[in-house]
Amino acid sequence: MKKYDFIIAGGGMAGLSLAYYLTQSSLRDRSILIIDRDVKNQNDRTWCFWEKGQGPFESIVFRKWETVSFHGTTYSGPIDMVDYHYKMLRGIDFYAFIEAELAKYPTVERKIATINRIKDTPQGGFVIADDEPYIADYVFDSTFALKLDQPENHNLLQHFKGWVITTEKACFDPNYPEIMDFRVEQHGDCRFLYVLPFNEKTALVEFTLFNDKLLSQEEYEADLRQYIDRYLDTGAYRISETEYGVIPMSDETTTENPSDHIIRIGTSGGYTKASTGYTFQRTQRYLQDIVHSLHQTGKPHRKRSWFKGRFKLYDSIFLNVLQKHRHPADDIFTKIYTKNSPRVFTFLDEDTRLIDEIRLFTTMPWWPFTAALFDVLRRKIVG
Ligand SMILES: Cc1cc2nc3c(=O)[nH]c(=O)nc-3n(C[C@H](O)[C@H](O)[C@H](O)COP(=O)(O)OP(=O)(O)OC[C@H]3O[C@@H](n4cnc5c(N)ncnc54)[C@H](O)[C@@H]3O)c2cc1C
């Protein structure tokens, strides 16, 4: 049996990004096998994220904005992102770009197959896909399904349904994506709309919830329709694409390195930011760290500073406030975004200094967050 240097189990966002970074590094002549059950030829998701300057996928960014729009409890209007851009990348463009890049490297092999098993052996990471065995020095696994069910943790879901609509009337301002519009019934949850304009007549309109109960497809659609009818002067409109997704918002500790030859990446590796669900940009950073570590040490383990662990505590406190309904979520987000821009984006990237974090905390309602802090500490100590 051929032994690969690397097997990438799951060629989605994280798997393909990793393959891309490997081929752009000094490791480009290593043998790589990417296994996925699907061919990536659908626009199955759209990624939004913020970034300073030019990123590795700049040439395929579909839209980018310097200012975003926000509708909260006490403020409605633009939020200047200062040094950041809010960027939108379509799944289909990302898959096609990476596909074309990887095709330049004969060392990269693809296999369309369903992975049945991944296990560690003394010889390397072992994968069984469609009953065929494969082995490599390292297996990077983005297919592992997280089990987020420990009661001492917070396990919320970010779930959403969106439509790309084309309207009869010119009703979108292409200069301003709406990152959160809270003008929808909250039902005690956190519910908002995204509106990402492609041009004056086409936009992705997405209804998003943070809670622990999924809705029926009809319920998402009813809210989408109601929002469009109430707030967008569309005239007639046509739905050309649909997007649905569920992202974990959990502070459960995930095992990124379960054994010597297996490394979990992407959502499976716990790369999703628990308090926001944003995953794309963190995945890029973490995978670049892994490739850097492979280059430097021959081992794919990224370095983690213990002091950065404080951001996990902040995430848990925030999830506790949401889960326990300690303060209306629309008001919290209004305070976060309107009193802390652009610091909030640096904070969510976990790049702030402690002093900036304290400044941000002083803009939050103190009692709900203090109560949440004590509850989180109690859960961690008592269980
Ligand atoms: C609709 C949607 C929109 C999102 N929007 C954003 C956003 O705007 N910003 C953001 O930061 N994050 C967003 N996310 C979250 C996150 O960025 C994505 O889920 C991202 O695709 C996660 O990357 P991944 O590689 O971990 O998983 P995936 O991209 O899902 O890749 C996993 C791959 O593994 C394959 N696979 C799984 N099991 C098997 C098996 N047994 N055998 C073979 N192959 C298998 C799948 O086919 C898939 O290709 C979104 C998620 C969704 C679902």
The ligand as a Tripos MOL2 file, in Angstrom:
@<TRIPOS>MOLECULE
LIG
   53    58     1     0     0
SMALL
NO_CHARGES

@<TRIPOS>ATOM
      1 C1        -24.2930   27.5520    4.6810 C.3       1 LIG1
      2 C2        -23.1250   27.9390    5.5470 C.ar      1 LIG1
      3 C3        -22.6660   29.2480    5.5400 C.ar      1 LIG1
      4 C4        -21.5670   29.6080    6.3370 C.ar      1 LIG1
      5 N1        -21.1510   30.9100    6.3280 N.ar      1 LIG1
      6 C5        -20.0670   31.2500    7.0640 C.ar      1 LIG1
      7 C6        -19.5720   32.5850    7.0170 C.ar      1 LIG1
      8 O1        -20.1530   33.4620    6.3740 O.2       1 LIG1
      9 N2        -18.4380   32.8780    7.7100 N.ar      1 LIG1
     10 C7        -17.7780   31.9440    8.4550 C.ar      1 LIG1
     11 O2        -16.7380   32.2690    9.0500 O.2       1 LIG1
     12 N3        -18.2520   30.6900    8.5430 N.ar      1 LIG1
     13 C8        -19.3760   30.3160    7.8700 C.ar      1 LIG1
     14 N4        -19.8220   29.0250    7.9280 N.ar      1 LIG1
     15 C9        -19.1620   28.0940    8.8630 C.3       1 LIG1
     16 C10       -17.9260   27.4040    8.2720 C.3       1 LIG1
     17 O3        -17.0360   28.3580    7.7380 O.3       1 LIG1
     18 C11       -18.2850   26.3820    7.1940 C.3       1 LIG1
     19 O4        -19.1420   25.4020    7.6990 O.3       1 LIG1
     20 C12       -17.0510   25.7090    6.6050 C.3       1 LIG1
     21 O5        -17.4180   25.0890    5.4150 O.3       1 LIG1
     22 C13       -16.4280   24.7070    7.5790 C.3       1 LIG1
     23 O6        -15.3380   24.0980    6.9560 O.3       1 LIG1
     24 P1        -14.9630   22.5800    7.2020 P.3       1 LIG1
     25 O7        -13.8970   22.2280    6.2630 O.co2     1 LIG1
     26 O8        -14.7860   22.3550    8.6450 O.co2     1 LIG1
     27 O9        -16.2880   21.7800    6.8090 O.3       1 LIG1
     28 P2        -16.8460   21.5620    5.3350 P.3       1 LIG1
     29 O10       -16.5590   22.7190    4.4840 O.co2     1 LIG1
     30 O11       -18.2720   21.1520    5.5170 O.co2     1 LIG1
     31 O12       -15.9930   20.3280    4.7970 O.3       1 LIG1
     32 C14       -16.1180   19.0220    5.3060 C.3       1 LIG1
     33 C15       -16.0030   18.0870    4.1140 C.3       1 LIG1
     34 O13       -15.9780   16.7430    4.5790 O.3       1 LIG1
     35 C16       -16.7360   15.9330    3.7000 C.3       1 LIG1
     36 N5        -17.1800   14.7690    4.4590 N.ar      1 LIG1
     37 C17       -17.8520   14.7490    5.6320 C.ar      1 LIG1
     38 N6        -18.0190   13.4780    6.0490 N.ar      1 LIG1
     39 C18       -17.4400   12.6830    5.1100 C.ar      1 LIG1
     40 C19       -17.2580   11.2730    4.9840 C.ar      1 LIG1
     41 N7        -17.7240   10.4130    5.9130 N.pl3     1 LIG1
     42 N8        -16.6120   10.8050    3.9050 N.ar      1 LIG1
     43 C20       -16.1120   11.6590    2.9540 C.ar      1 LIG1
     44 N9        -16.2350   12.9860    3.0330 N.ar      1 LIG1
     45 C21       -16.8910   13.4900    4.0950 C.ar      1 LIG1
     46 C22       -17.8770   16.8240    3.2500 C.3       1 LIG1
     47 O14       -18.4010   16.4050    2.0040 O.3       1 LIG1
     48 C23       -17.1910   18.1920    3.1710 C.3       1 LIG1
     49 O15       -16.7260   18.4660    1.8680 O.3       1 LIG1
     50 C24       -20.9320   28.6350    7.1620 C.ar      1 LIG1
     51 C25       -21.4330   27.3410    7.1750 C.ar      1 LIG1
     52 C26       -22.5150   26.9920    6.3950 C.ar      1 LIG1
     53 C27       -23.0400   25.5690    6.4730 C.3       1 LIG1
@<TRIPOS>BOND
     1     1     2 1
     2     2     3 ar
     3     2    52 ar
     4     3     4 ar
     5     4     5 ar
     6     4    50 ar
     7     5     6 ar
     8     6     7 ar
     9     6    13 1
    10     7     8 2
    11     7     9 ar
    12     9    10 ar
    13    10    11 2
    14    10    12 ar
    15    12    13 ar
    16    13    14 ar
    17    14    15 1
    18    14    50 ar
    19    15    16 1
    20    16    17 1
    21    16    18 1
    22    18    19 1
    23    18    20 1
    24    20    21 1
    25    20    22 1
    26    22    23 1
    27    23    24 1
    28    24    25 2
    29    24    26 1
    30    24    27 1
    31    27    28 1
    32    28    29 2
    33    28    30 1
    34    28    31 1
    35    31    32 1
    36    32    33 1
    37    33    34 1
    38    33    48 1
    39    34    35 1
    40    35    36 1
    41    35    46 1
    42    36    37 ar
    43    36    45 ar
    44    37    38 ar
    45    38    39 ar
    46    39    40 ar
    47    39    45 ar
    48    40    41 1
    49    40    42 ar
    50    42    43 ar
    51    43    44 ar
    52    44    45 ar
    53    46    47 1
    54    46    48 1
    55    48    49 1
    56    50    51 ar
    57    51    52 ar
    58    52    53 1
@<TRIPOS>SUBSTRUCTURE
     1 LIG1         1 GROUP 0 **** ****
